[in-house]
Amino acid sequence: MKSCFVLVLLLGLSLVARSQPAGPVTKPQRPLPAVQHVVIISVDGLRPDCLLLADAPVLHGLIKQGAYTMWARTSAEAITLPAHTSMLTGVTTRKHGIEWNRDLPLGEPVYPKVPTVFEMATQAGYQTAMVAGKAKFDTLNKPGTVTFATILGGAKGTDANVAAEAVKIIEQHKPDLLFIHFPGVDTAGHAKGWGSPEQLAAITALDGHMGAVLAALERTGLRESTVVIISADHGGAGLSHGPDDARSRHIPWIAIGPGVRRGFDLTRVEKLQVNTEDTCATVCWLLGLALPTYFDGKALREAFENGQ
């Protein structure tokens, strides 16, 4: 009888312990303590030479302030959803399994075969957020992995709306990791052509929205503790983009923020090839997350003063 009582008591204590709310999660130790936040900004369809030719004072100023290359490479497919999945998982398409580029009428949602940087950061106790201008980004919004997510599509998927939602999230939540996807440059490329006056005008408009996001970081006091990484999923030629075309595969990669080298062209590091998978690896490194052995990407420590 006594043993039964003890057993019941232990079971009750176990249930009480399980019902107690978990304590705060201790975030990992970061290699650059001054970096408290990371913002990834992807400009869909932004070809490096178009960026340099456009009237884009904000972006051009960021290049001078940070570490950059105009010779980064996107995934071999050079199309939006597979490329962004590689950017945010640190692996090639074959590993993450997202090989299509449109909304599919699936009975059950399909997510990448490996965790996104959102999932890894969330598990480590960070607040994460995503604002995307195309509905297909639902594929990257696996339940429970993104703290705040706004996925726009159709007529609502404009750069102006994306910027407004991003500013709102910055001001209200101050997330540790924020991903922003701007669709407008890609839309202009498909409609009028890569390098067309209309696409260059879209880059100019995007530049203003970029300024609004940076201003929000300034207003909220986050700018001095935030590394911002700006890149793209692909370039293009004519009215489209795709594999085996240097005009589609080359993308810009720019980083600014505490600890980042100023005005440093990463091609000065002769053997360094920047790939889109490196964005995820670099963010993991900045947040103190262990880089999985299966990663294809590498942390771009060369972009930082004390990163090597």
VMD Tcl script that draws the C-alpha trace (Angstrom):
set ca {
  {0.00 0.00 0.00}
  {2.82 2.35 0.95}
  {4.60 1.68 -2.33}
  {1.41 2.49 -4.26}
  {1.15 5.80 -2.41}
  {4.75 6.69 -3.24}
  {4.17 5.79 -6.88}
  {1.07 8.01 -7.07}
  {2.94 10.85 -5.35}
  {5.86 10.64 -7.77}
  {3.46 10.56 -10.73}
  {1.68 13.64 -9.41}
  {4.94 15.53 -8.94}
  {5.95 14.58 -12.47}
  {2.70 15.93 -13.89}
  {3.06 19.17 -11.92}
  {6.61 19.60 -13.19}
  {5.48 19.07 -16.75}
  {2.70 21.64 -16.38}
  {5.08 24.37 -15.21}
  {5.99 26.90 -17.92}
  {9.47 26.49 -19.27}
  {12.00 29.07 -18.15}
  {13.60 31.56 -20.54}
  {15.92 29.99 -23.07}
  {19.52 31.16 -22.84}
  {20.63 32.36 -26.25}
  {23.94 31.10 -27.63}
  {27.14 33.06 -27.17}
  {27.74 35.09 -30.32}
  {31.21 35.53 -31.88}
  {30.62 39.29 -32.26}
  {28.77 40.40 -29.10}
  {27.91 43.79 -30.63}
  {25.67 42.00 -33.15}
  {22.28 41.58 -31.48}
  {20.08 41.41 -34.59}
  {20.38 40.24 -38.19}
  {18.25 41.38 -41.14}
  {18.40 39.53 -44.47}
  {16.99 41.50 -47.41}
  {16.49 39.75 -50.74}
  {15.70 41.83 -53.81}
  {14.10 39.39 -56.23}
  {15.75 39.48 -59.65}
  {18.44 42.03 -58.78}
  {21.31 41.62 -61.28}
  {24.53 43.25 -60.02}
  {25.19 45.48 -63.02}
  {21.60 46.76 -62.93}
  {22.08 47.65 -59.27}
  {25.19 49.64 -60.12}
  {23.58 51.40 -63.11}
  {20.35 52.37 -61.34}
  {19.79 55.62 -59.47}
  {19.97 53.98 -56.04}
  {21.76 56.24 -53.55}
  {20.79 54.19 -50.48}
  {22.10 50.90 -51.89}
  {25.19 52.53 -53.35}
  {25.89 54.10 -49.98}
  {25.57 50.72 -48.26}
  {28.15 49.26 -50.62}
  {30.62 51.95 -49.52}
  {29.81 51.31 -45.86}
  {30.17 47.55 -45.89}
  {31.69 44.39 -47.34}
  {30.39 43.35 -50.72}
  {30.79 41.45 -53.97}
  {29.01 41.77 -57.29}
  {30.16 38.25 -58.21}
  {28.19 36.11 -55.77}
  {26.38 33.10 -57.25}
  {22.87 31.86 -56.73}
  {21.74 28.22 -56.93}
  {22.23 26.39 -60.22}
  {18.51 26.67 -61.07}
  {18.50 30.48 -60.71}
  {14.76 30.60 -60.00}
  {12.99 32.17 -57.05}
  {11.74 29.48 -54.67}
  {14.61 26.97 -54.98}
  {17.17 29.79 -54.75}
  {15.60 31.38 -51.69}
  {15.33 28.00 -50.02}
  {19.06 27.50 -50.58}
  {19.71 31.01 -49.24}
  {17.77 30.23 -46.05}
  {18.78 26.60 -45.46}
  {22.47 26.70 -46.42}
  {22.20 23.74 -48.81}
  {21.76 23.07 -52.51}
  {18.41 22.25 -54.08}
  {19.11 18.54 -54.18}
  {19.41 18.50 -50.39}
  {16.48 20.74 -49.46}
  {14.12 19.26 -52.06}
  {12.25 22.44 -53.08}
  {12.67 22.17 -56.84}
  {9.50 23.87 -58.05}
  {8.79 27.58 -58.39}
  {5.07 28.08 -58.08}
  {2.11 27.40 -55.82}
  {1.16 23.75 -56.17}
  {-2.33 22.32 -55.47}
  {-1.02 19.91 -52.83}
  {-3.23 18.14 -50.33}
  {-0.56 18.60 -47.68}
  {2.02 21.40 -47.52}
  {5.61 20.51 -48.40}
  {8.49 22.10 -46.52}
  {12.26 21.87 -47.02}
  {13.87 18.58 -46.01}
  {16.31 20.43 -43.74}
  {15.64 23.21 -41.21}
  {15.57 26.82 -42.33}
  {17.62 29.44 -40.51}
  {14.32 30.54 -38.92}
  {13.79 27.10 -37.40}
  {17.36 26.87 -36.13}
  {17.20 30.36 -34.62}
  {13.77 29.80 -33.05}
  {14.95 26.59 -31.40}
  {17.87 28.55 -29.92}
  {15.53 31.03 -28.26}
  {15.58 33.84 -30.83}
  {12.54 35.72 -32.14}
  {12.31 35.41 -35.92}
  {10.26 37.17 -38.57}
  {9.60 37.02 -42.30}
  {7.91 39.42 -44.72}
  {7.66 38.15 -48.31}
  {6.04 39.58 -51.42}
  {5.06 36.30 -53.07}
  {2.58 33.69 -51.82}
  {4.93 30.81 -52.67}
  {7.03 31.75 -49.61}
  {4.51 29.81 -47.51}
  {6.81 26.89 -48.23}
  {9.38 28.51 -45.94}
  {6.84 29.25 -43.19}
  {6.70 25.84 -41.55}
  {4.39 26.03 -38.50}
  {6.24 26.77 -35.29}
  {9.46 27.91 -36.95}
  {8.81 31.64 -37.61}
  {7.64 33.84 -34.75}
  {6.06 36.53 -36.97}
  {5.30 35.93 -40.64}
  {3.57 38.08 -43.25}
  {3.26 36.46 -46.68}
  {1.81 38.77 -49.33}
  {0.72 37.78 -52.81}
  {-1.18 38.97 -55.85}
  {-2.04 42.67 -55.89}
  {-0.86 43.05 -52.28}
  {2.61 41.76 -53.11}
  {4.25 45.11 -53.80}
  {7.53 46.51 -52.56}
  {5.65 49.31 -50.81}
  {3.47 46.86 -48.87}
  {6.43 44.66 -48.02}
  {8.34 47.66 -46.66}
  {5.33 48.81 -44.62}
  {4.90 45.36 -43.05}
  {8.63 45.07 -42.34}
  {8.66 48.49 -40.65}
  {5.67 47.46 -38.55}
  {7.40 44.26 -37.39}
  {10.61 46.13 -36.58}
  {8.78 48.76 -34.55}
  {6.44 46.39 -32.72}
  {8.61 43.31 -32.15}
  {12.31 44.11 -32.73}
  {13.01 40.52 -33.87}
  {16.45 38.98 -33.51}
  {16.30 37.71 -37.10}
  {14.23 39.29 -39.87}
  {13.99 38.23 -43.52}
  {12.50 40.67 -46.06}
  {11.71 39.76 -49.67}
  {11.06 42.53 -52.22}
  {9.42 41.28 -55.47}
  {9.19 44.43 -57.60}
  {12.48 44.30 -59.53}
  {11.71 40.76 -60.70}
  {8.20 41.79 -61.74}
  {9.61 44.63 -63.85}
  {12.18 42.31 -65.42}
  {9.57 39.80 -66.54}
  {7.33 42.55 -67.85}
  {9.84 44.85 -69.57}
  {13.19 43.04 -69.55}
  {16.30 42.86 -67.41}
  {18.29 46.04 -67.72}
  {15.36 47.93 -69.24}
  {14.64 51.52 -68.20}
  {11.53 50.25 -66.44}
  {13.50 47.78 -64.36}
  {16.09 50.39 -63.46}
  {13.20 52.60 -62.34}
  {11.93 49.71 -60.20}
  {15.36 49.52 -58.55}
  {15.18 53.25 -57.84}
  {11.76 52.80 -56.22}
  {13.06 49.82 -54.26}
  {15.93 51.97 -53.03}
  {13.44 54.26 -51.33}
  {11.74 51.33 -49.61}
  {15.15 50.08 -48.48}
  {15.69 53.49 -46.92}
  {12.39 53.16 -45.03}
  {13.49 49.85 -43.50}
  {16.84 51.29 -42.46}
  {15.10 54.33 -40.99}
  {12.92 52.02 -38.88}
  {16.04 50.31 -37.54}
  {17.41 53.76 -36.70}
  {14.22 54.94 -34.96}
  {14.01 51.83 -32.81}
  {17.65 52.01 -31.78}
  {18.52 48.76 -33.54}
  {20.75 50.07 -36.31}
  {23.97 50.04 -34.27}
  {23.46 46.42 -33.19}
  {22.18 44.99 -36.48}
  {24.01 43.34 -39.34}
  {22.06 43.78 -42.57}
  {22.75 41.38 -45.44}
  {21.40 42.36 -48.87}
  {21.36 39.88 -51.74}
  {19.13 38.40 -54.45}
  {17.83 35.07 -55.70}
  {18.83 35.50 -59.36}
  {19.46 37.97 -62.15}
  {18.09 37.57 -65.66}
  {18.26 38.41 -69.36}
  {15.55 39.27 -71.83}
  {12.26 38.62 -70.05}
  {13.35 35.62 -68.00}
  {16.08 33.83 -66.04}
  {17.30 30.30 -65.61}
  {20.21 27.86 -65.30}
  {23.49 27.85 -67.21}
  {23.37 31.62 -67.77}
  {25.85 33.90 -66.00}
  {23.37 36.78 -66.32}
  {20.95 34.80 -64.16}
  {23.38 33.20 -61.72}
  {25.36 36.25 -60.62}
  {23.88 38.19 -57.72}
  {25.07 40.94 -55.37}
  {25.98 40.26 -51.75}
  {26.37 43.20 -49.35}
  {26.79 43.25 -45.57}
  {26.80 46.28 -43.27}
  {26.75 46.67 -39.51}
  {28.90 46.33 -36.40}
  {32.15 44.52 -37.06}
  {31.73 44.51 -40.85}
  {34.66 45.73 -42.94}
  {33.92 49.09 -44.54}
  {34.26 49.47 -48.29}
  {35.75 45.99 -48.59}
  {35.36 44.18 -51.93}
  {35.30 40.47 -51.11}
  {36.91 39.64 -54.45}
  {40.13 40.90 -52.84}
  {40.18 37.48 -51.15}
  {41.39 35.63 -54.23}
  {40.10 32.14 -53.47}
  {36.80 33.20 -51.92}
  {33.68 32.40 -53.95}
  {30.52 33.74 -52.36}
  {27.46 31.54 -52.89}
  {23.86 32.06 -51.83}
  {24.11 29.18 -49.34}
  {26.74 31.23 -47.50}
  {24.05 33.68 -46.36}
  {22.44 31.09 -44.08}
  {25.81 29.92 -42.77}
  {26.90 33.51 -42.05}
  {23.69 34.27 -40.16}
  {24.05 31.07 -38.12}
  {27.60 32.06 -37.24}
  {26.56 35.58 -36.23}
  {23.80 34.18 -33.99}
  {26.16 31.68 -32.37}
  {24.42 28.66 -33.90}
  {26.42 25.56 -34.73}
  {26.91 25.09 -38.47}
  {25.55 21.64 -39.39}
  {28.00 19.30 -41.08}
  {25.60 18.88 -44.01}
  {25.80 22.58 -44.91}
  {27.03 23.51 -48.38}
  {27.39 27.12 -47.29}
  {30.20 28.62 -45.25}
  {30.29 31.57 -42.88}
  {31.77 34.57 -44.66}
  {34.07 35.57 -41.83}
  {36.19 37.47 -44.37}
  {33.48 40.15 -44.40}
  {34.17 41.00 -40.74}
  {37.10 42.77 -39.09}
  {37.65 40.12 -36.41}
  {35.87 37.23 -38.06}
  {38.81 35.20 -39.30}
}
mol new
graphics top color blue
foreach p $ca { graphics top sphere $p radius 0.5 }
foreach p [lrange $ca 0 end-1] q [lrange $ca 1 end] { graphics top cylinder $p $q radius 0.2 }
display resetview
